Amino acid sequence: MLKWAIIFAIVAVIAGALGFGGIAGAAAGIAKILFFLFVVICVLFLILGFTIAKKV
């Protein structure tokens, strides 16, 4: 998921440099959503790992 966020961020930068504002904004929005989703899932697995590791 982080890989896709980076890909969309690169697409947004390239599209913005070439003057495609709408595409750049959409790609940046998708990249932001994917990045924050990645962070939430990462934190969730980290918390689950600490709680389950203590029980095992």
Secondary structure by P-SEA (a helix, b strand, c coil): caaaaaaaaaaaaaaaaacaaaaaaaaaaaaaaaaaaaaaaaaaaaaaaaaaaaac
